[in-house]
Amino acid sequence: MSDEVFPPAVLTTERLALRPFTRADAADVHAVWQDERFIGSAPMGYPYAGADLDTAAAWCTTGIEQRRLHGKGIGFAVVPREGGRLVAHVSLFGADWVTRTAEIHYWTAPWARGHGFAAESAGAVARWALTAQRFERIALLADTSNTASRHVAASAGFRFEGVLRSAALTRTGDRADTAVYSLIRADLAPRPVAVA
């Protein structure tokens, strides 16, 4: 375990609750991991694209929590505030506690796409990290051809910094350019984020 870790947290936005994953989320997580669009956008070597239900259950119950306990990041299951099934996931990873930086990752469940859930929840997590956790920078990397992810980045308030050419290897073995976005403390405008 790390000396510095993100505290367990539940965040809320106008429409969403962001909470720790539970075993009850495993079937929905597994369904997302089987989605063709998810698999197609997953980077080479990403172990969860197409993974089985047992792996999803282990990830929901211990895997994501171990990342938090080891100081590497934190993951949130995103559900409607009024209740219902999982609509998205947002994680901070690669936390550097000296420079106070981390990277953000997200996905939206196929049954919940098109409602702005990823942007709303990614923005909330980034702002929580920059304010309540005193982080200085949250980076967001996206394949330049992934227009949905790039739209989420802009909608969540991240600023486009540039393109890393030939920076990633796709699942087909091709090279891909990576768009780099960030949100830093100086970028923040007041937006309501409640912590339970």
Secondary structure, DSSP 8 states (H G I E B T S, - for coil): --SS------EE-SSEEEE---GGGHHHHHHHHH-HHHHHHS-TT-TTTT--HHHHHHIIIIIHHHHHHTTS-EEEEEEETT--S--EEEEEEEEETTTTEEEEEEEE-GGGTTSSHHHHHHHHHHHHHHHTT--SEEEEEEETT-HHHHHHHHHTT-EEEEEEEEEEE-TTS-EEEEEEEEEEGGG------EE-
